[in-house]
Amino acid sequence: MLGVSCPPLCYLPVEEVIEKIAENFKLWEIIAEHNHHPENSCGKLKTLLPSYSLKMQVHAPLSDINIASISQRVREASIKEVKEAIIFARQIDSSIVTIHPGHKSPMTSEHVEIVYSLTSEAIREVEKFGEEMGVRIALENMPEMSVTICKKPDEILQVIRGTEIGICFDVGHANTTSTVEEFFNIKHLFLNVHLHDNDGKKDLHSTVGEGSIKFKPLCSKFNKYKGNYIIESRTIESAVRSRNLLGTMGYG
C-alpha cells in the first residue's frame, strides 16, 4: 500500500491533519513530533480514527534525539522517547515503528566506533520493549551527512546483527550515498520503505520524478516485499503527485 508521511504537518493539530490525509491516502505514517507527539495526539487519534478508513504507522521522534549520545541522561531520554512511540503505535494499531540510529556529535565525530556501539546497545533495549508490546522495529538508513551513521548496508548490518530488527529502506537517503542497488542485497530485511526523490547529493525530499532516482526500474526489485511504501514529502500536494506517478509504475 502507498502511504504518506509529511513531517511539516506536525505543526498543525492532529484533528486538522487527519482530514487532509484521509482525503488522499489510506495509510499515514505519523511522525511522533511536536503536535503529533503521543502526549499531544494519542487521545485525539484514538477518538478520531474509528471515523476514518485509515491505517497507521509510526515514525519515532527524530528532533533533538540521539540514542547514541555519550551523555547518559540524553541517551536515556532519547530511548524513552522511542519507547513512548512504541506504546503510541500499539495504541493506534500500528505494528511497525521506524527509528533512526544514533548520530555523531562534536565529541564523537572522531570516535565513530562509540556511536555504533551505543546505537547497538540502544536498539537492543528498544527491540526488547517492542517485543513486549507486539511491535516490530525498523531501523532507517541515513542520508549522506557529516553526522550520520548507518548510511550503507554493511553499516546497518553492523548494529542489527544478532537481533530481529528489520530495515526501513529509505530510497532517497540511499541515493545520496550511491547505495540504492546495494541495499537490494538485503531486501529480505525490509519492513518498511520510504520513497522520495533528490539530486543524488542532498536529502531534498522532492516529488517523485523531480530528481535523479529511476523509480520505474526499481519497482521490479521489490518483488516479494510485502510491506508498505511511505511517500515522504514536504507537502500533501507533493505526496499526491508522487503517488499518482508511482501508481503508474506498479507501486502500491
N, C-alpha and C positions, 0 to 999 in steps of 0.2 A: 504494500500500500504506500502511496505517496502522501507524506505528511508535511508539516511546516513547523519551523522554529524561527521566530523573529525577535532577536534579543531586544531591540529598541522598544518593543511593546511593553516591556516590564515597567516602563514609566507610567503606563496607563492602568486604571483599575481593572481587575480581572473580569468583572462583570461586563465591562465595555469591550474588552479584547475578545472574549469568548464568542460574542455575537459576530465579530468580523471574521474570526477563524472559521466558525461553523458555516458561514455563508459560502465558503470556498473550499473547505477541506473536511475530511472525516477523521483526521489524525493530527494531534497537536503535541509537539514536544515542548513542554513548558520549561523555561529556564527559571530555576528557583532563586530569583534575584529580586531585590527591591520590593515593588508592589506584588510580585509573584513569589516572594519568599513564602515558605509554608506557613509561617506565623501570621502572614498578612492575607493569604489567599486560600488556604486549605478549607476552612469552614465555608467560605463562599462557593468554592468549586463543588464541594460535596452537595451543596444545595442546588446549584445550577446544572450540573452535569446530567441529572435524570431528564432534563427538558431538551437535551440535545443528543443527536446520534454522533457523538464524538468520542473517539478513543484517545487515550492519553499515554504519553511517555514523559519521563522527567530527565532533565539535564541538571546535574548538581551545580551549586553556585561556583562561579569562577573568578569573580572580582574579589580582590583582597584575600584570596585563599591560596595557601601553599602547604600542601600535605607533606612537603619535604623541607619545611623551614627548620633551620638549626636552632631557632627559638622554640623551646619545648611548649611554651604557652601558646604561641601562634600555631604551631603544628597541631596541638591537641584541639584548639578551637576550630581549625580547618577541618580536621577529621570529624569533629562533632557536627559541623555544617553538612558534611557529606552524609553522615548518618541520619540527620534530620530530613535530608532529601529522600533517603531510602524509606523512611517512615511515611513521608508525604506520598511517595509512589504507591506504597501499599494502600494508603487511604483513598487514592483516586483510581485504583485498579490498573496501575501500570506495573508490568512485570520486569521492566528494564530501567536502570538508571545509568546514564552516561556520565563519566567523571573525567577530569583532567589529571594528568600526573603532576608531580611537584615541578618546581622550576628553580632555576639558578637565581641567586641573589648576589649582591656585591661581595659578600664574604665567601660564597661557594662557587663563584664563576670559574675559579682556577682549581676547584676541588670537586669536579662533577661526579666523582665516584660517591661522594657523600649524598648528593641529591638522588642518585639512583638507589642507594642503599635505603635511605629514609622513605623514598617513594615505595619501594618494595615492601618495607615493613608496614607502611600505612595501608596499602591496598589489601594486604592480608588481613589486617584488622577490619577493614571495610567489607571484605568478602565474607568473613565470618558473620558479621552483623547482617549482611544481605541474605545469607543462607537462613538465618533465624527468622527473617521477615518474609522469606519466599520471593526475593527479588534478585535478579541477575545483574552483575556489574559489567559494564562495557568501558574499557579504557580507551580514550581517544588519542589518535596520533596527532602530533602538534605540527604547526607550520614552521617555516624557516625564520627563526628569530634568535637573537643572541642569548636570550634567557631560557629557551625551551629545551626540553629533552624529549625522548620518545618520538623522534621525528621519522625514524626509519624502522622497518620491520624487526631487524635484529635488536634494536634498542628497546622496543616494546616487549619482545620475547624475553629480554634480559630481566625485566621486572615482573612479568606474569608467570614465568616458568615455575612449575610445581603447583599452580593454582588452577581453578576452573573459571577464572575471569576471562571474558571474551574481549573483542575489539570493536570499538566504534570506528569504522574506517571512514575518515573524512577525505573525500577525493580532492577537494580544493586544497586542503593542507598538504596532501601528498604531491600535488602539482608544484608547490613551491620548493619541494625537496627533490623533485625529479624521481619519485619512487612509486608513482601510480601503478605501473606494471608489476613492480617488485612486490607490492602488497598482495597481489592476487595469488602469490605462492602460499599465503597463509589465510586464504579466504574461508577455510573451514572454521576459523576462529571469529568470523564476523558475526556480531549480534545486532549491530545497528550500522546504518550507512548515512553519512551526511553528504549532500550534493550542493555545490555552488561553484561558481567559475572565478577565474582570475587570470592574470597575465603570466603566471609562472614565477613571478618574483615576490609579489606581496599578497597577503591574505585579504583580498578585496571583498569577498562575498558578493560577487557580481551575479547578475541574472545569467542563467544558463544560456550559452550561445554568444555571450559578450566577452568571452575570454579565449584562452588557448586550449582548453580541455576538449578532447574529441569524445563526447559522451556517447554518441551512437555506437561506435565500435566497442566501447566498454560494456555496453548492455549485455552482450552475449557472455562476457566473462563472469557475470553474476549468476550464471546457471547454477542451480542447486542452493543458491542463497534463498532462505525462506523468511528473512526478516523484512523490516520496513525500510523505506527510503525517506529521509527527512531533508527537505529543502531548507537550507539555512539562508535566510535573506535579510535584507535591511528594511524591506517594506513588504506588506501583503501583496501589493501590486506586482512587485518583482517576483514574488513567490508564485503567483498565479501564472505569470508569463513563463516561468521556468517549468511549472507543472504542465502547462499545455504543450510545450516543446518536448519535454521528457516523455510525455504520453505518446507522442507520435513515434518515439524511438523504441518503445516497448517497455519502458519502466512502469512500475505500478502493480 
